[in-house]
Amino acid sequence: MAVEDQSAGYASVTILERQALGGGSWYFDWGGQYEDYAFGNRGSFPINRLQDVAANFGLEYYLKSEQVASLTVSPGLYFQNHPGEAGGDAPVQLVSGVPIVGPLSGVVGAMDGRLYHEPLPIFGLVWIISPDVRLEAVYPNPSLIVTCGKDLEAKLIGELVGGAFATDPSPQRTRVEYYGYRVGGSIAYQLGRGFELDGGSGVELERVFDFYQESRRINAASAPYLELSIVYR
């Protein structure tokens, strides 16, 4: 099934606290997030928004200021309009770097959760071109990152967004995996006192709603997107 003329909006707020462990190579992260995917629909499309409210816990390992491994767990509620026990999940993401030669390294990992139909693989290469420029050719989120001074960072990105959610009863709850693939740019600006403002825009080339328990998939037309995030670290 295909849906035409569907706009999309995304907003998120994230608070993240990082604490060094031991000699500073290991870090423990904790915080929380709220995400809201809003869809401007026409016709009888069944989803108008998807949301999550979750805690974030992470363990990171750094080598010479470069992150080489991370484990993240995000327990919370992942739902359509009305939160409930059916939307409870704790997605886990594990990623590790693989040294290759000099400024070039590999990346392998995966992400999975209770509401997910199958794990999401993570793999690719990272090339540190210079201290201010790096290329992350990593599926599903490749990017070219340019540091423009100590307070400003710009990115050209390909990005897979979304996740797995519990829908509202209609007449009963079911699960939906929403994935959108975006191509665009973003800017992150350090506001001071630990706050970071992230903004981005581009085009979501592909948007899929997979109601896999019902063997039903909906492909929506591409649409522009705007993104705004406030992060506290």
N, C-alpha and C positions, 0 to 999 in steps of 0.2 A: 504494500500500500504506500502511495506517495502523497505528500501534503505540500501544497504550494503556498506561497505568500505568508510565510511564518517568520516574524521577527523574534529576536531573542535579546535578553538583557541578563547581566550577571553582576552581582555585588557580593563582597565578602569583607568580614572583619576578623582579624587574627591577632591574638596576643600570645607571645612566645617568650619564655624566660630561659636563658641558657646559663648553665653552671659548669665550671671546669672541674674535672675529677683528676685526682692524682697529680701528675706532673704537667698537666695541660694538654696531653694528647687526646684524652677522652673527655667528652662533654655530654651532659645530660640536659635534655630540653623538656620543658613542660609548658602547657598553656591550653588555649581553646580557640575554636573557630566557629563562625556562622557563615554559611554560604546560601545564596538564593539565586536559582536559575529561573527566570521568568520568560514565558513564551506568549507572544501575541498571536493568537490563533484565529483562524477563520473556519467556519463550518463546524463539524462535529468532532474535532480532534479532542481526545480524552484528557490531555495533560496541559494545564496552564502554568504550573510551576513545580519545582522540585527543590527541597531544602535539606540542610543538615545542620545540626548543633552537636558539636563533638569536642571532647578533650583531645589534646595531642601530647604524646609522650615519645621521646626519641633518645637514642644513644648514637653518638657520632664519634668516629675516630679520625684524627688529623695527623698528617705527616708533612712537616715543613709547610705549615699553614694551608695545606691542600686536603680537603675532605676525601678520604679513601674508602670509607665504609659507613653505612648508617642503617639503623633499624628504627622504624616508626610504627606506632600503634595509635589508632584514632577511635576510641570507643565513644559511641554517641547514638543519636537518633537520626535516621535518614528517611525522609518522608515526603509526601506530596503537599498537602495543606494542613493535615491534622496529625500531630505526633502521637505515637502509641508504641506499645511493646513490640508490635510486629516490625517496626522500623529499627529496632536495636541491632547494632552491628559494631564490630571492632576491626576494621580493615588493617591489615599488616603489610608493610612494605620493607623489603630487605634489599639493599644495593651494596655492591662491592666493586672497587676499582681493581684492575689487573694491570700491573706494570708491563710495558712493552719495550720502549726505548726512549730515553731522554724526555722530551715534552709530550710524548704520545703514550696514551694509556687506554686500556679497554674498560668497559663497564658491563656488569651482568647483575641481574636481580629479578624480582617479581613482586607483584602486589595481589592480595587476595582477601576475601571477606565472606561472611556467612550469606549475604544477599547476592554475591557474585555467582554467575553461571560457571565461570572458569577463571583461572588466574590470568593476570595481565603480565606478559614478559617485559623485561627492561634490558636493553643491550645496545652496544655501540662503541664509539671511540670518542676520546677527548683529546684535543690538540691545543696546547698552550702556545699560541703563536708569539705572544709577547707579554710582558707584565700587565698590559692594559687590554689585550685582545685574546679571546679564547673561543674556539669552535667546539661545540658539544654536538657531535653527530650521533645522538643517542635516541633510539626509539623508546617511548612514543613522543618525546619532547625535544627535538633538536633545536639548537639556538646558536646564534652568533652574539657574543656578549662583548660590549665595549665599555670600559670604565673611563668616565669623563670627569676626572677629579675625584676627590675623596667623598663627595656627597651625591654624585650622580652616576647612574649606570643605565645604559641603553641596550635594548635587545631586539634582534629580529628573530622571530620564533615560528616554529610549527608546534602546535600544542593539542594534546588530547585531553579534553575536559569531561567532567561528568562522574558517573559512578553508578552504584546500585541503590535503589530506593524501594520502600514499600508504598504502594499507592493508597488512595482513599478507598473505602468500601464502595463498590458499584457493580453488583450488590455486596461483594466481599473484597477484602484486600488481596492484592497480588503483588508480584515483584516486577520491577522494570529496571533494565540497565539502559541508562542514557549516556551516549557518547557523541560528542561533537568534535570535529577536527578543525582547528583554527590556524590561520596563517595571518601574521600581523606583526606589530611592533609594540614595545612597552618601554616605559621609563620608570625607574625607581629613584626616589629622592629622599635622602636622609634629612628629616626635619629637626633632629636634635633630641636629646634626652631619651634616646632609644626608639623613637618613632620613625617609621618609614612609610612614605606615601607611594603607592604603585598605581600607575594608570596605563591602559593599553587599548588598542582598537585594531580592527582588521575585519576579515571575512571568515565566517564559519563555513567551510566548503562542504562538509558532510555532517548530517545530524541523524542519529539512529535511536529509536526507542524500541527496545527488544523486550517484549513480554514473553519471555522464554517458557514460562510455565503454561502459557496458553498457545504456544507455537505461533505467535503473532509478532511481526516486525513492521514498524512504520518508519519510512525514510522521509524526512522533511527536506524542503528546498533550502538551498544555501541562503545565508542572511548575514548582514553586518552585525558586529558586536562591539560593545563598550565594556570596559572592565575598570573597576576602582577598588583598591584595597588599602586598608590602613593596618600596618603591622607594628606591634610593639615587641622589641627584643631586649 
